[in-house]
């Protein structure tokens, strides 16, 4: 989406335009779902969190500052929605009439094609499963920093903006999280070779 189209969509959203909201959901639901899934680790919670994200967007689009990066703002809303989701007991079931993320079981997400080397696919799937389990032992902040850096491939400044913390804090979260993950994966051919870049 061009900057002009994005700004037009945001202005229509801020004016309470329902068709604009539907368009926004269609354009960004895969981005939001993917991050929610990586943070939550399962489809059911990722769907609920995604619903929460778009409700928050609908209610707070007026706080979006022109000239800011929409993706960074969406990352921030998603991270906060995930934190809120797991602190809320019992969960409130909320929905906006006419808007659904459940037209299919889950949005299509990009996957690596290992059809030419099935043994690599199996190995990668095993390692990914172990990493996902290892991520369950880190803090919310460490997991968010790890996911944004290694899955979303954001630079440190973008991660800091999305998490509303300093770059130094991001480095600290990544360092502590990686130590825990490496320790958890240490039985796989020695200490796990999970690398981090501070660029």
C-alpha positions as CSV (number, residue, x, y, z in Angstrom):
1,X,0.0,0.0,0.0
2,X,1.4,3.4,-0.9
3,X,1.9,6.1,1.7
4,X,-0.9,8.1,0.1
5,X,-3.4,5.1,0.2
6,X,-2.3,4.3,3.8
7,X,-2.9,7.9,5.0
8,X,-6.3,8.0,3.2
9,X,-7.3,4.7,4.9
10,X,-6.2,6.0,8.3
11,X,-8.2,9.2,7.8
12,X,-11.3,7.3,6.9
13,X,-10.8,5.0,9.9
14,X,-10.5,8.0,12.2
15,X,-13.8,9.3,10.8
16,X,-15.5,6.1,11.8
17,X,-15.9,4.7,8.3
18,X,-17.0,1.1,8.6
19,X,-16.0,0.1,5.1
20,X,-12.6,1.5,5.8
21,X,-12.3,-0.7,8.9
22,X,-13.3,-3.8,6.8
23,X,-10.6,-2.9,4.3
24,X,-8.0,-2.3,7.1
25,X,-8.8,-5.8,8.6
26,X,-8.4,-7.5,5.1
27,X,-5.1,-5.7,4.5
28,X,-3.5,-6.3,7.8
29,X,-5.1,-9.4,9.4
30,X,-2.3,-11.7,8.2
31,X,0.4,-9.4,9.6
32,X,-1.4,-9.2,13.0
33,X,-2.3,-12.9,13.1
34,X,1.3,-14.0,12.3
35,X,2.7,-11.9,15.2
36,X,-0.1,-12.9,17.6
37,X,0.6,-16.6,16.7
38,X,4.3,-16.2,17.3
39,X,3.7,-14.5,20.6
40,X,0.9,-16.8,21.8
41,X,2.1,-20.1,20.2
42,X,-1.3,-21.4,19.2
43,X,-4.1,-20.7,16.7
44,X,-7.0,-20.3,19.1
45,X,-5.3,-17.6,21.3
46,X,-3.9,-15.9,18.2
47,X,-7.4,-15.5,16.7
48,X,-8.7,-14.0,20.0
49,X,-5.7,-11.7,20.3
50,X,-6.1,-10.6,16.6
51,X,-9.8,-9.8,17.3
52,X,-8.7,-7.7,20.3
53,X,-6.1,-5.9,18.2
54,X,-8.6,-4.8,15.6
55,X,-11.1,-3.7,18.3
56,X,-8.2,-1.6,19.8
57,X,-7.4,-0.2,16.4
58,X,-11.0,0.8,15.7
59,X,-11.2,2.6,19.1
60,X,-7.8,4.2,19.2
61,X,-6.9,5.0,15.5
62,X,-7.2,8.7,16.5
63,X,-4.0,8.3,18.6
64,X,-2.0,7.3,15.6
65,X,0.5,10.1,14.7
66,X,0.8,11.1,11.1
67,X,4.2,10.4,9.8
68,X,4.7,7.4,12.1
69,X,5.1,3.9,10.7
70,X,1.8,2.0,10.7
71,X,3.5,-1.4,11.0
72,X,5.4,-0.3,14.1
73,X,2.1,1.0,15.6
74,X,0.4,-2.3,14.8
75,X,3.2,-4.3,16.3
76,X,2.9,-2.3,19.5
77,X,-0.9,-2.7,19.6
78,X,-0.5,-6.5,19.0
79,X,2.1,-6.9,21.7
80,X,0.0,-4.9,24.2
81,X,-3.1,-6.9,23.2
82,X,-1.2,-10.1,23.8
83,X,-0.1,-9.0,27.3
84,X,-3.7,-7.9,28.1
85,X,-5.1,-11.2,26.9
86,X,-3.1,-13.2,29.3
87,X,-3.7,-10.9,32.2
88,X,-7.5,-10.9,31.7
89,X,-9.3,-13.6,33.7
90,X,-11.9,-14.5,32.8
91,X,-11.5,-13.5,29.2
92,X,-14.2,-11.2,27.8
93,X,-15.6,-12.4,24.5
94,X,-15.8,-9.3,22.3
95,X,-16.6,-8.8,18.6
96,X,-17.4,-6.1,16.2
97,X,-20.5,-6.8,14.2
98,X,-19.8,-7.8,10.6
99,X,-16.0,-8.2,11.0
100,X,-14.6,-11.7,11.3
101,X,-11.1,-13.2,11.1
102,X,-12.6,-16.7,11.0
103,X,-13.5,-17.1,7.3
104,X,-11.0,-19.8,7.2
105,X,-9.2,-21.9,9.9
106,X,-6.2,-19.6,9.9
107,X,-4.7,-17.0,7.5
108,X,-2.3,-18.4,5.0
109,X,1.2,-17.9,6.3
110,X,4.4,-18.2,4.3
111,X,6.2,-21.5,4.9
112,X,9.5,-22.9,3.6
113,X,9.2,-25.4,0.8
114,X,11.3,-28.4,1.8
115,X,9.8,-30.8,-0.8
116,X,13.2,-31.3,-2.4
117,X,14.9,-32.1,0.9
118,X,12.3,-33.7,3.2
119,X,15.0,-34.6,5.8
120,X,15.8,-30.9,6.2
121,X,12.1,-30.1,6.5
122,X,11.7,-32.6,9.3
123,X,14.8,-31.3,11.1
124,X,13.7,-27.7,10.7
125,X,10.2,-28.5,12.0
126,X,11.7,-30.4,15.0
127,X,14.0,-27.5,15.9
128,X,11.2,-24.9,15.4
129,X,9.0,-26.9,17.8
130,X,11.8,-27.0,20.4
131,X,12.3,-23.2,20.0
132,X,8.6,-22.6,20.5
133,X,8.7,-24.7,23.7
134,X,11.8,-22.8,24.8
135,X,10.1,-19.5,24.2
136,X,7.4,-20.5,26.7
137,X,10.0,-20.2,29.5
138,X,11.1,-16.6,28.7
139,X,9.3,-13.4,29.9
140,X,6.8,-11.6,27.7
141,X,9.3,-8.9,26.9
142,X,12.0,-11.4,26.0
143,X,9.7,-13.3,23.8
144,X,8.4,-10.2,22.1
145,X,11.9,-9.0,21.4
146,X,13.0,-12.4,20.1
147,X,10.0,-12.7,17.8
148,X,10.3,-9.2,16.4
149,X,14.0,-9.7,15.8
150,X,14.2,-13.3,14.5
151,X,10.7,-13.8,12.9
152,X,9.8,-10.3,11.8
153,X,13.4,-9.4,11.1
154,X,13.1,-5.9,12.5
155,X,16.1,-3.8,13.4
156,X,16.7,-2.8,17.0
157,X,15.3,0.7,16.7
158,X,12.0,-0.6,15.2
159,X,11.8,-3.2,17.9
160,X,12.3,-0.5,20.5
161,X,9.6,1.6,18.9
162,X,7.2,-1.3,18.8
163,X,7.8,-2.3,22.4
164,X,8.1,1.3,23.7
165,X,11.4,0.7,25.4
166,X,15.0,1.8,24.7
167,X,17.3,0.1,22.3
168,X,19.4,-0.8,25.4
169,X,16.4,-2.6,26.9
170,X,15.8,-4.5,23.6
171,X,19.5,-5.7,23.7
172,X,19.0,-6.8,27.3
173,X,15.8,-8.7,26.5
174,X,17.4,-10.4,23.5
175,X,20.5,-11.4,25.5
176,X,18.6,-12.8,28.4
177,X,16.1,-14.5,26.2
178,X,18.7,-16.1,24.1
179,X,20.6,-17.4,27.1
180,X,17.5,-19.2,28.3
181,X,16.7,-20.6,24.9
182,X,20.2,-21.8,24.3
183,X,20.1,-23.5,27.7
184,X,16.8,-25.2,26.9
185,X,18.1,-26.4,23.6
186,X,21.6,-27.5,24.8
187,X,20.8,-31.2,24.4
188,X,20.6,-30.7,20.6
189,X,24.2,-31.2,19.4
190,X,25.5,-29.2,22.3
191,X,24.7,-25.5,22.9
192,X,22.1,-24.3,20.3
193,X,23.5,-22.1,17.6
194,X,20.9,-19.4,17.8
195,X,22.6,-16.1,16.9
196,X,21.5,-12.5,17.5
197,X,22.7,-9.4,15.7
198,X,22.8,-6.0,17.5
199,X,22.6,-4.0,14.3
